[in-house]
Amino acid sequence: MSESNRTPFVRTALPSDAEVVAAMAAELAAAVADPNPDLDAARFVRDGFGPDRWFECLVVEIGDEPIGFALICRGFEAHTGKRRLWLGDLYVRAAARRSGAGRSLMAAVASRALDLDCEAVYWEMWRPNALGRVFYERLDAEETGDLAVMRLGGERLAAIALFTQRGERGGPGKPNGRAR
């Protein structure tokens, strides 16, 4: 195999990548002990392509074989006037790790962030992910101590949406905006 066939190559995902990216997303979920994702090829295409897309996806290949992906979304904060890029997922198949594929993906994400005039790239990392921590530290990434990732999901998300639709003040469990 020639050297060029072993060099990771990053490209923008195509709709034809949907099946392999969905499979790698399931591999990622299994690796971090998450439930199998509710993602199939049709949903990937629906949400990742066209004028109302929710994400951009980069695929890394060695030869012609996709071996990893990065999923990114744009973010903006009015109070700082800053653009940010959010890295939703980064995954390289186990057999391709230490090939430079992850670093190539991160370089492509960084390049996209600069193209979009972003001041930073942010992501979550599952704390028990020791391999991920070592990888990101080698890139000189830093854990931010001043941010807490917050979540509102499932029944709580539905409850707050219903509460707001009723035109009530405050939030669930907080009549008129005051804590009980």
Secondary structure as the mmCIF struct_conf table of DSSP 4:
data_model
#
loop_
_struct_conf.conf_type_id
_struct_conf.id
_struct_conf.beg_label_comp_id
_struct_conf.beg_label_asym_id
_struct_conf.beg_label_seq_id
_struct_conf.end_label_comp_id
_struct_conf.end_label_asym_id
_struct_conf.end_label_seq_id
HELX_RH_AL_P HELX_RH_AL_P1 GLU A 3 ARG A 6
BEND BEND1 THR A 7 THR A 7
STRN STRN1 PHE A 9 THR A 12
HELX_RH_3T_P HELX_RH_3T_P1 PRO A 15 ASP A 17
HELX_RH_AL_P HELX_RH_AL_P2 ALA A 18 ALA A 31
TURN_TY1_P TURN_TY1_P1 VAL A 32 ALA A 33
HELX_LH_PP_P HELX_LH_PP_P1 ASP A 34 PRO A 37
BEND BEND2 ASP A 38 ASP A 38
HELX_RH_AL_P HELX_RH_AL_P3 ALA A 41 GLY A 48
BEND BEND3 PHE A 49 GLY A 50
TURN_TY1_P TURN_TY1_P2 PRO A 51 ASP A 52
BEND BEND4 TRP A 54 TRP A 54
STRN STRN2 GLU A 56 ILE A 62
TURN_TY1_P TURN_TY1_P3 GLY A 63 ASP A 64
STRN STRN3 GLU A 65 GLU A 77
TURN_TY1_P TURN_TY1_P4 ALA A 78 GLY A 81
STRN STRN4 LYS A 82 VAL A 92
HELX_RH_3T_P HELX_RH_3T_P2 ALA A 94 ALA A 96
TURN_TY1_P TURN_TY1_P5 ARG A 97 GLY A 100
HELX_RH_AL_P HELX_RH_AL_P4 ALA A 101 ASP A 115
TURN_TY1_P TURN_TY1_P6 LEU A 116 ASP A 117
BEND BEND5 GLU A 119 GLU A 119
STRN STRN5 ALA A 120 TRP A 123
TURN_TY1_P TURN_TY1_P7 ARG A 127 PRO A 128
HELX_RH_AL_P HELX_RH_AL_P5 ALA A 130 ARG A 138
TURN_TY1_P TURN_TY1_P8 LEU A 139 ASP A 140
BEND BEND6 GLY A 145 ASP A 146
HELX_RH_AL_P HELX_RH_AL_P6 GLY A 154 GLN A 165
TURN_TY1_P TURN_TY1_P9 ARG A 166 GLY A 167
BEND BEND7 ARG A 169 ARG A 169
STRN STRN6 GLY A 170 GLY A 171
TURN_TY1_P TURN_TY1_P10 PRO A 172 GLY A 173
STRN STRN7 LYS A 174 PRO A 175
TURN_TY1_P TURN_TY1_P11 ASN A 176 GLY A 177
#
